[in-house]
Amino acid sequence: MNTDRWPDNTPKYPINFLDAHNGGIRMHNETGVKGWAKTAEGVAYTLKTIGIADTVMGCSSMDFASEHGFETDDGAMLLYKRALELI
């Protein structure tokens, strides 16, 4: 029995927080960091595997991504948006 899911198979602890980190996105839920990826495919895999909350908040690092390893400030948000398109 998977204790990370409710009886209707929805995740108990979906990803609800993101932050830009070392040129990628760290994905968190209520229990801590659940994944990190530098590619849209990697981010999408974690989001799909763990689940996505109805509301996902982002750290200010998502808006100032150039300070966290991205080439531009909008790099982290663009990566997240590309990942969502793959799900």
N, CA and C atoms as a LAMMPS dump frame, in Angstrom:
ITEM: TIMESTEP
0
ITEM: NUMBER OF ATOMS
261
ITEM: BOX BOUNDS ff ff ff
-5.0000000000000000e+02 5.0000000000000000e+02
-5.0000000000000000e+02 5.0000000000000000e+02
-5.0000000000000000e+02 5.0000000000000000e+02
ITEM: ATOMS id mol type element x y z
1 1 1 N 0.841 -1.193 0
2 1 2 C 0 0 0
3 1 3 C 0.881 1.249 0
4 2 1 N 0.607 2.158 -0.913
5 2 2 C 1.366 3.396 -1.021
6 2 3 C 0.793 4.417 -0.051
7 3 1 N 1.568 4.782 0.971
8 3 2 C 1.08 5.721 1.981
9 3 3 C 1.227 7.174 1.557
10 4 1 N 1.824 7.417 0.378
11 4 2 C 1.966 8.779 -0.121
12 4 3 C 0.76 9.225 -0.944
13 5 1 N -0.242 8.368 -1.035
14 5 2 C -1.435 8.689 -1.835
15 5 3 C -2.691 8.432 -1.02
16 6 1 N -3.733 9.183 -1.314
17 6 2 C -5.041 8.987 -0.704
18 6 3 C -5.707 7.789 -1.381
19 7 1 N -6.79 7.279 -0.825
20 7 2 C -7.463 6.129 -1.45
21 7 3 C -7.888 6.364 -2.901
22 8 1 N -8.166 7.618 -3.277
23 8 2 C -8.55 7.903 -4.664
24 8 3 C -7.323 8.079 -5.571
25 9 1 N -6.121 7.775 -5.046
26 9 2 C -4.847 7.804 -5.756
27 9 3 C -4.292 9.204 -6
28 10 1 N -4.884 10.228 -5.413
29 10 2 C -4.29 11.557 -5.509
30 10 3 C -3.157 11.654 -4.487
31 11 1 N -2.114 12.415 -4.802
32 11 2 C -0.977 12.485 -3.879
33 11 3 C -1.32 13.228 -2.593
34 12 1 N -0.847 12.711 -1.459
35 12 2 C -1.038 13.388 -0.18
36 12 3 C -0.149 14.622 -0.08
37 13 1 N 1.045 14.523 -0.634
38 13 2 C 2.025 15.591 -0.499
39 13 3 C 2.572 15.99 -1.871
40 14 1 N 1.756 16.654 -2.69
41 14 2 C 2.219 17.052 -4.03
42 14 3 C 3.22 18.205 -3.944
43 15 1 N 3.927 18.413 -5.035
44 15 2 C 4.866 19.533 -5.119
45 15 3 C 4.083 20.837 -4.976
46 16 1 N 4.498 21.663 -4
47 16 2 C 3.793 22.927 -3.761
48 16 3 C 4.722 24.129 -3.663
49 17 1 N 6.038 23.906 -3.879
50 17 2 C 6.983 25.005 -3.768
51 17 3 C 8.181 24.738 -4.679
52 18 1 N 8.626 25.788 -5.375
53 18 2 C 9.758 25.687 -6.29
54 18 3 C 10.786 26.756 -5.948
55 19 1 N 12.058 26.411 -6.182
56 19 2 C 13.087 27.442 -6.129
57 19 3 C 14.165 27.136 -7.155
58 20 1 N 14.756 28.203 -7.686
59 20 2 C 15.854 28.065 -8.637
60 20 3 C 17.113 27.741 -7.84
61 21 1 N 17.895 26.762 -8.347
62 21 2 C 19.08 26.337 -7.611
63 21 3 C 20.093 25.728 -8.573
64 22 1 N 21.272 26.319 -8.638
65 22 2 C 22.361 25.791 -9.475
66 22 3 C 21.942 25.534 -10.922
67 23 1 N 21.21 26.45 -11.502
68 23 2 C 20.815 26.318 -12.905
69 23 3 C 19.689 25.352 -13.154
70 24 1 N 19.024 24.912 -12.097
71 24 2 C 17.884 24.002 -12.225
72 24 3 C 16.785 24.418 -11.274
73 25 1 N 15.79 23.563 -11.137
74 25 2 C 14.668 23.849 -10.241
75 25 3 C 14.602 22.765 -9.174
76 26 1 N 14.576 23.206 -7.914
77 26 2 C 14.331 22.296 -6.793
78 26 3 C 12.841 22.299 -6.527
79 27 1 N 12.292 21.114 -6.315
80 27 2 C 10.859 20.959 -6.102
81 27 3 C 10.612 20.4 -4.702
82 28 1 N 9.729 21.07 -3.967
83 28 2 C 9.479 20.734 -2.567
84 28 3 C 8.009 20.37 -2.361
85 29 1 N 7.773 19.578 -1.316
86 29 2 C 6.417 19.386 -0.81
87 29 3 C 6.468 19.539 0.709
88 30 1 N 5.409 19.151 1.399
89 30 2 C 5.337 19.336 2.851
90 30 3 C 6.423 18.571 3.595
91 31 1 N 6.992 17.549 2.978
92 31 2 C 7.987 16.728 3.661
93 31 3 C 9.423 17.106 3.313
94 32 1 N 9.627 18.047 2.392
95 32 2 C 10.977 18.481 2.05
96 32 3 C 11.242 18.5 0.557
97 33 1 N 12.508 18.507 0.2
98 33 2 C 12.913 18.528 -1.21
99 33 3 C 12.627 17.164 -1.819
100 34 1 N 11.946 17.158 -2.947
101 34 2 C 11.58 15.91 -3.619
102 34 3 C 12.317 15.714 -4.923
103 35 1 N 12.918 16.756 -5.459
104 35 2 C 13.642 16.596 -6.702
105 35 3 C 14.336 17.864 -7.121
106 36 1 N 15.283 17.689 -8.031
107 36 2 C 15.992 18.804 -8.642
108 36 3 C 16.312 18.39 -10.063
109 37 1 N 16.142 19.302 -11.003
110 37 2 C 16.441 18.985 -12.398
111 37 3 C 16.809 20.252 -13.155
112 38 1 N 17.642 20.07 -14.188
113 38 2 C 18.056 21.172 -15.057
114 38 3 C 17.362 21.129 -16.404
115 39 1 N 16.592 20.074 -16.664
116 39 2 C 15.909 19.933 -17.946
117 39 3 C 14.406 19.93 -17.736
118 40 1 N 13.679 20.323 -18.771
119 40 2 C 12.218 20.293 -18.705
120 40 3 C 11.733 18.865 -18.475
121 41 1 N 12.399 17.899 -19.094
122 41 2 C 12.001 16.494 -18.935
123 41 3 C 12.185 16.034 -17.484
124 42 1 N 13.27 16.458 -16.866
125 42 2 C 13.521 16.082 -15.474
126 42 3 C 12.528 16.711 -14.516
127 43 1 N 12.234 17.981 -14.73
128 43 2 C 11.241 18.663 -13.887
129 43 3 C 9.877 18.011 -14.086
130 44 1 N 9.504 17.756 -15.329
131 44 2 C 8.21 17.134 -15.624
132 44 3 C 8.101 15.755 -14.974
133 45 1 N 9.179 14.987 -15.016
134 45 2 C 9.166 13.65 -14.409
135 45 3 C 8.863 13.734 -12.911
136 46 1 N 9.538 14.647 -12.215
137 46 2 C 9.312 14.786 -10.772
138 46 3 C 7.895 15.264 -10.492
139 47 1 N 7.429 16.253 -11.232
140 47 2 C 6.075 16.763 -11.025
141 47 3 C 5.036 15.672 -11.265
142 48 1 N 5.244 14.886 -12.306
143 48 2 C 4.288 13.823 -12.634
144 48 3 C 4.345 12.693 -11.605
145 49 1 N 5.544 12.358 -11.163
146 49 2 C 5.716 11.26 -10.22
147 49 3 C 5.19 11.603 -8.828
148 50 1 N 5.521 12.794 -8.332
149 50 2 C 5.121 13.208 -6.989
150 50 3 C 3.722 13.814 -6.996
151 51 1 N 3.37 14.508 -8.068
152 51 2 C 2.087 15.201 -8.158
153 51 3 C 2.287 16.7 -8.014
154 52 1 N 1.334 17.452 -8.505
155 52 2 C 1.396 18.917 -8.463
156 52 3 C 0.21 19.416 -7.643
157 53 1 N 0.48 20.277 -6.671
158 53 2 C -0.581 20.869 -5.855
159 53 3 C -1.423 21.819 -6.705
160 54 1 N -2.627 22.104 -6.235
161 54 2 C -3.483 23.067 -6.928
162 54 3 C -2.826 24.443 -6.978
163 55 1 N -2.094 24.795 -5.93
164 55 2 C -1.365 26.053 -5.877
165 55 3 C 0.105 25.74 -5.652
166 56 1 N 0.949 26.231 -6.539
167 56 2 C 2.394 26.048 -6.416
168 56 3 C 3.012 27.43 -6.249
169 57 1 N 3.744 27.597 -5.161
170 57 2 C 4.4 28.868 -4.868
171 57 3 C 5.853 28.79 -5.322
172 58 1 N 6.417 29.937 -5.63
173 58 2 C 7.813 29.992 -6.03
174 58 3 C 8.601 30.942 -5.155
175 59 1 N 9.801 30.552 -4.829
176 59 2 C 10.735 31.407 -4.1
177 59 3 C 11.107 32.584 -4.998
178 60 1 N 11.577 33.668 -4.412
179 60 2 C 12.003 34.814 -5.214
180 60 3 C 13.138 34.443 -6.159
181 61 1 N 13.833 33.344 -5.876
182 61 2 C 14.896 32.902 -6.778
183 61 3 C 14.353 32.544 -8.158
184 62 1 N 13.066 32.21 -8.25
185 62 2 C 12.45 31.924 -9.537
186 62 3 C 12.357 33.194 -10.385
187 63 1 N 12.3 34.363 -9.735
188 63 2 C 12.232 35.643 -10.443
189 63 3 C 13.611 36.251 -10.685
190 64 1 N 14.594 35.803 -9.932
191 64 2 C 15.966 36.296 -10.056
192 64 3 C 16.891 35.123 -10.356
193 65 1 N 16.498 34.341 -11.349
194 65 2 C 17.171 33.082 -11.649
195 65 3 C 18.625 33.275 -12.089
196 66 1 N 18.966 34.436 -12.636
197 66 2 C 20.348 34.654 -13.06
198 66 3 C 21.307 34.629 -11.865
199 67 1 N 20.793 34.859 -10.685
200 67 2 C 21.609 34.798 -9.469
201 67 3 C 21.768 33.358 -8.97
202 68 1 N 21.089 32.425 -9.657
203 68 2 C 21.074 31.033 -9.201
204 68 3 C 21.428 30.062 -10.326
205 69 1 N 22.283 30.513 -11.236
206 69 2 C 22.831 29.629 -12.251
207 69 3 C 22.17 29.649 -13.611
208 70 1 N 21.119 30.434 -13.794
209 70 2 C 20.468 30.561 -15.099
210 70 3 C 21.075 31.729 -15.862
211 71 1 N 20.967 31.695 -17.177
212 71 2 C 21.51 32.786 -17.991
213 71 3 C 20.699 34.064 -17.854
214 72 1 N 19.38 33.929 -17.647
215 72 2 C 18.504 35.097 -17.537
216 72 3 C 17.625 34.965 -16.304
217 73 1 N 17.047 36.083 -15.884
218 73 2 C 16.162 36.066 -14.713
219 73 3 C 14.904 35.238 -14.943
220 74 1 N 14.439 35.165 -16.187
221 74 2 C 13.218 34.399 -16.441
222 74 3 C 13.506 32.934 -16.814
223 75 1 N 14.763 32.522 -16.746
224 75 2 C 15.142 31.173 -17.144
225 75 3 C 14.458 30.073 -16.35
226 76 1 N 14.317 30.251 -15.039
227 76 2 C 13.685 29.222 -14.209
228 76 3 C 12.191 29.102 -14.524
229 77 1 N 11.534 30.228 -14.691
230 77 2 C 10.099 30.182 -15.016
231 77 3 C 9.871 29.573 -16.398
232 78 1 N 10.751 29.879 -17.344
233 78 2 C 10.63 29.281 -18.677
234 78 3 C 10.833 27.769 -18.615
235 79 1 N 11.779 27.322 -17.803
236 79 2 C 12.004 25.889 -17.627
237 79 3 C 10.769 25.229 -17.019
238 80 1 N 10.187 25.846 -16.005
239 80 2 C 8.976 25.316 -15.368
240 80 3 C 7.816 25.257 -16.376
241 81 1 N 7.637 26.287 -17.148
242 81 2 C 6.558 26.312 -18.136
243 81 3 C 6.75 25.23 -19.197
244 82 1 N 7.993 25.012 -19.64
245 82 2 C 8.272 23.944 -20.607
246 82 3 C 7.955 22.578 -19.997
247 83 1 N 8.29 22.416 -18.723
248 83 2 C 8.006 21.153 -18.03
249 83 3 C 6.494 20.893 -17.968
250 84 1 N 5.729 21.933 -17.645
251 84 2 C 4.273 21.772 -17.563
252 84 3 C 3.677 21.38 -18.906
253 85 1 N 4.265 21.867 -19.989
254 85 2 C 3.773 21.5 -21.322
255 85 3 C 3.992 20.015 -21.625
256 86 1 N 4.941 19.398 -20.943
257 86 2 C 5.233 17.969 -21.174
258 86 3 C 4.339 17.029 -20.376
259 87 1 N 3.629 17.576 -19.423
260 87 2 C 2.791 16.722 -18.556
261 87 3 C 1.42 16.515 -19.162
